[in-house]
Amino acid sequence: MAFSALISSSPHLYIPKRRPISQRTIRCSSSSSSSLSLASTKFDLRTYWTNLIGEINQKLDEAISAQYPQQIYEAMRYSVLAKSAKRAPPVMCVAACELFGGNRLAAFPAACALEMVHAASLIHDDLPCMDDDPSRRGQPSSHTIFGIDMAILAGDALFPLGFRHIVSHTPAGPCP
């Protein structure tokens, strides 16, 4: 009770108004006279996923540019931009945005941040003090290439970079 009073009295808290949820009727029909043709309902997940991975890879490449100290950024880029990555978290982020009618471009900062955090967790998971995996995604682990200390720093740097990327690249206000 006290918490709700505190929240409602805060001058800096923005609480959006609730929009009514529209009800949709879904009809299944076996007749060929259905208003929806089979050609318009075809969806190729493999093509969608592959095309989206290409876009995500481009956005990730832009998001993690080499800076000083260069070796940390090389280790970060090596792990995040792995060619054999499936990119499941960012693809699902963009797909969920599109599913609910959002602008896919507005979802890319969050999608990239998800991949950065995911890569950081994989870097840390592969360390000798954890699973001690010498390879990840078909190539040597970050600590195998850059050393344990640099892999720890790269993983630790990816967490705040992901959050900073969301804050600095997500469009302000509602996206059409």
TORMIZA-39262 format. One record per residue (C-alpha): residue in one letter; y, z, x. Coordinates in pm, 1 decimal. Last residue first. Layout:
   residu          Y          Z          X
        A          Y          Z          X
...
***
This chain:
   residu          Y          Z          X
        P      381.0    -3540.5      497.0
        C      418.0    -3265.8      756.8
        P      561.5    -2931.5      649.9
        G      803.7    -2765.0      885.2
        A      819.6    -2778.5     1261.5
        P      593.7    -3027.4     1435.9
        T      330.1    -2874.3     1664.2
        H      404.2    -2956.7     2028.3
        S      564.6    -2645.7     2182.2
        V      376.3    -2373.8     1995.7
        I       39.4    -2547.2     2000.7
        H       70.8    -2640.7     2369.0
        R      174.5    -2287.0     2463.0
        F     -140.7    -2151.8     2299.1
        G     -360.0    -2398.5     2486.6
        L     -178.4    -2337.5     2814.8
        P     -229.2    -1963.0     2765.6
        F     -608.8    -2005.2     2758.1
        L     -632.1    -2287.5     3015.0
        A     -484.6    -2079.8     3298.0
        D     -767.7    -1823.8     3291.1
        G    -1027.9    -2099.1     3312.8
        A     -846.6    -2263.3     3604.4
        L     -800.6    -1927.7     3780.2
        I    -1168.6    -1840.2     3741.1
        A    -1269.5    -2186.5     3863.4
        M    -1037.7    -2151.1     4164.5
        D    -1197.3    -1819.1     4264.0
        I    -1552.4    -1947.6     4217.1
        G    -1513.5    -2262.9     4422.8
        F    -1363.6    -2600.9     4334.6
        I    -1668.2    -2825.8     4296.1
        T    -1948.8    -2578.6     4221.4
        H    -1708.4    -2346.1     4037.7
        S    -1608.9    -2630.0     3804.2
        S    -1967.4    -2710.6     3718.3
        P    -2129.3    -3022.5     3864.9
        Q    -2175.5    -3311.4     3620.5
        G    -2402.8    -3379.8     3324.3
        R    -2197.8    -3189.0     3068.5
        R    -2208.4    -2875.3     3283.5
        S    -2385.3    -2826.7     3615.2
        P    -2461.4    -2545.9     3860.7
        D    -2507.7    -2290.4     3581.6
        D    -2476.8    -1932.3     3704.8
        D    -2509.2    -1786.1     3353.3
        M    -2250.3    -1508.5     3405.3
        C    -2167.5    -1368.2     3750.6
        P    -2242.5    -1710.3     3903.4
        L    -1978.7    -1873.4     3680.4
        D    -2095.4    -2119.5     3412.8
        D    -1972.7    -1906.5     3120.1
        H    -1624.5    -1880.6     3269.7
        I    -1585.9    -2257.6     3292.1
        L    -1740.8    -2296.8     2944.7
        S    -1494.8    -2048.3     2793.0
        A    -1205.5    -2231.5     2954.9
        A    -1335.4    -2563.6     2821.4
        H    -1343.0    -2424.0     2466.4
        V     -992.5    -2280.5     2503.0
        M     -863.2    -2617.6     2622.4
        E    -1057.1    -2802.2     2351.0
        L     -908.4    -2580.6     2080.8
        A     -561.7    -2630.6     2228.4
        C     -607.3    -3006.8     2210.8
        A     -703.1    -2986.0     1842.6
        A     -410.4    -2753.7     1769.5
        P     -167.7    -2999.0     1929.8
        F     -345.4    -3293.9     1761.8
        A     -321.1    -3164.4     1405.6
        A       33.9    -3285.5     1336.9
        L      -68.1    -3637.9     1433.3
        R     -342.8    -3626.3     1170.5
        N      -89.8    -3586.4      889.0
        G     -237.9    -3361.1      625.1
        G     -423.2    -3466.7      311.7
        F     -680.6    -3187.1      301.8
        L     -953.9    -3400.7      456.1
        E     -710.0    -3528.4      717.2
        C     -643.6    -3178.9      849.3
        A    -1014.4    -3096.8      838.1
        A    -1091.2    -3415.2     1034.2
        V     -828.9    -3327.9     1297.2
        C     -973.6    -2979.8     1349.7
        M    -1333.2    -3106.3     1332.6
        V    -1260.2    -3358.0     1608.2
        P    -1091.1    -3088.3     1816.2
        P    -1388.1    -2848.5     1792.9
        A    -1660.7    -3116.0     1838.2
        R    -1516.9    -3284.5     2148.8
        K    -1857.1    -3425.4     2251.2
        A    -1775.4    -3401.2     2621.0
        S    -1946.5    -3659.4     2842.7
        K    -1628.0    -3777.8     3011.6
        A    -1512.6    -3433.4     3124.5
        L    -1136.8    -3414.9     3061.9
        V    -1123.1    -3037.9     3008.8
        S    -1329.1    -2937.6     3311.9
        Y    -1184.2    -3173.4     3571.1
        R     -834.1    -3135.5     3425.6
        M     -842.5    -2757.9     3475.0
        A     -986.1    -2788.0     3826.1
        E     -719.1    -3044.1     3919.7
        Y     -454.6    -2818.2     3764.3
        I     -569.9    -2527.1     3979.7
        Q     -569.3    -2747.4     4291.3
        Q     -216.3    -2873.3     4223.9
        P      -36.2    -2543.6     4231.1
        Y      197.1    -2696.6     4119.9
        Q      160.5    -2955.0     3846.3
        A      -92.6    -3215.0     3741.3
        S      -55.3    -3304.5     3375.1
        I     -260.5    -3124.4     3116.9
        A     -119.6    -3223.7     2778.4
        E      -98.3    -3597.5     2848.9
        D     -464.9    -3618.0     2947.3
        L     -552.4    -3403.1     2647.0
        K     -364.5    -3640.5     2413.6
        Q     -548.2    -3942.7     2560.2
        N     -884.4    -3767.9     2534.1
        I     -807.1    -3676.2     2172.2
        E     -728.9    -4038.4     2084.4
        G    -1051.4    -4163.2     2242.7
        I    -1249.5    -3882.4     2078.3
        L    -1103.9    -3989.9     1742.5
        N    -1231.0    -4343.6     1786.3
        T    -1579.6    -4221.0     1874.8
        W    -1593.1    -3970.1     1586.1
        Y    -1476.9    -4223.2     1325.3
        T    -1716.8    -4488.3     1456.4
        R    -2010.6    -4245.1     1455.5
        L    -1915.8    -4106.9     1114.4
        D    -1922.3    -4447.0      945.1
        F    -1791.1    -4404.0      593.2
        K    -1882.9    -4622.9      301.3
        T    -1720.1    -4517.1      -26.5
        S    -1505.9    -4829.3      -71.3
        A    -1802.6    -5065.1      -33.0
        L    -2003.8    -4872.0     -291.3
        S    -1749.9    -4949.3     -560.1
        L    -1570.8    -4674.9     -743.6
        S    -1487.3    -4759.0    -1105.8
        S    -1853.6    -4725.0    -1194.7
        S    -1991.1    -5025.8    -1377.8
        S    -2297.1    -5033.1    -1152.2
        S    -2448.6    -4741.4    -1338.8
        S    -2595.2    -4453.6    -1143.1
        S    -2301.9    -4228.7    -1213.4
        C    -2186.7    -3910.5    -1054.3
        R    -1862.6    -3770.9    -1182.9
        I    -1636.0    -3540.4     -990.7
        T    -1354.8    -3384.9    -1187.8
        R    -1066.1    -3262.3     -984.7
        Q     -863.2    -2948.8    -1045.4
        S     -530.3    -2921.5     -873.9
        I     -465.8    -2600.6     -691.0
        P     -129.2    -2455.9     -785.5
        R      106.7    -2415.8     -494.2
        R      167.5    -2068.0     -367.0
        K      509.6    -1999.1     -229.9
        P      532.2    -1971.5      144.4
        I      573.2    -1626.9      298.5
        Y      831.3    -1624.0      575.3
        L      870.7    -1292.4      750.4
        H     1192.5    -1228.0      935.0
        P     1368.8    -1007.4      674.4
        S     1065.3     -773.4      643.4
        S     1064.9     -597.1      305.6
        S      754.0     -769.1      170.2
        I      555.4     -691.9      484.7
        L      644.7     -322.8      494.0
        A      568.7     -275.4      125.9
        S      232.3     -447.4      171.5
        F      151.2     -220.6      466.6
        A      243.8       93.7      275.9
        M        0.0        0.0        0.0
***
